[in-house]
Amino acid sequence: MLAVIAGIIAIAWPGITVLALVIVFAIDAFIAAGLQAARAFGSRAAGPVFGHLLLGLLGLAAGVAALVWPGPTALVLVYLITINGGQAHLPGSQ
């Protein structure tokens, strides 16, 4: 029932819905960046530290880019959702 209500709201206010999706993506990117930074400082070897810090910086950049350019971010998210949803219907996919 909640999904039906969310669908009706998405149809009624598509602009707000897409903006909310972009903001949720940015928040997710910031959280992932923080977790990668925490994981980097929890590693003992130099190789994993560099890799986790690099992933953290990329996540931080993705979150900032999503907030600065919400239009292109929304377009990319729609493409990713479309491609991922289309793969679920291909023969042989799980």
N, C-alpha and C positions, 0 to 999 in steps of 0.2 A: 504494500500500500504506500509506503514511504517513497518507493521508486516511482510510482505513478505520480505522486504529488511533485517530486523533484522534476520529472519529465514535463509536467504541465507548467511549472515555474520556468523551466529552461525554454520552453516554446514561447511563453508569454514575454519573457525578458531575455532575449538571446545575448544582448550586449553585456549585461550585468553577469550573466552566467559565464561567458567566455572570460571576462575580466576576473571573476572569482577563480576560474580554473588556472589562469596565469598566476594569480597571487598564491594559490595553493602550491603550484609548481615551484615558485620562488622560495616559499617557506620550506618545502621539502629539500630544495637544493642547499639552503643555508644550514638546515639540520644535518644533512649528509656531509657538508663541508666541515662542520664542527666535529662530527664523529670521526671523520678521516684524520683531522688534526689530533684528536685525542688518541686515536690508534697509532699515529706516527710517534707520539712521545711515549707510548707504551712499548714500542719495539726496542730491541737491544742492538740490532745490527743496523749499519748505515744504509744499506740498500732499501729495506722496507720503509725506513724513515723518509727518505727522499720520495719514494713512490707515493706514500700516503699523503705527504705534504703537497705533492703535485696534484693529486686527486682532490684534496681539500681546496686548493687554490682554484682549480677548474670548477668545482661546485660553487664556490663563492662567486666566481665570474659569471657562471650561468644564472645564479640568483639575481645578481645585479643587472645583468642584461635583460632578464625577464621583467624586472621592474622598470627599467629605463625604456625598453622597447616592447611594450605589451602586444602591439599589433603583429609584428613578425614572430614573436614568441607564440602567440595564439595560432598563427598559420602553421608553424612547425609542429605544434602539439596536435593540431587537427590532422596533419599528414601522418604523424606517428601513430595516432589512434586509428586512423583509417587503414594504414598498412598492417598494423598489428591485428586489427579486427578481421581484415581480409585473409590473413594467414590462417586464422582459425577455421576457415571454411575450405581450405585446400585439401585435396585428397592426400592422405599419408601424414598430415600434421596432427599433433597430439594436443 
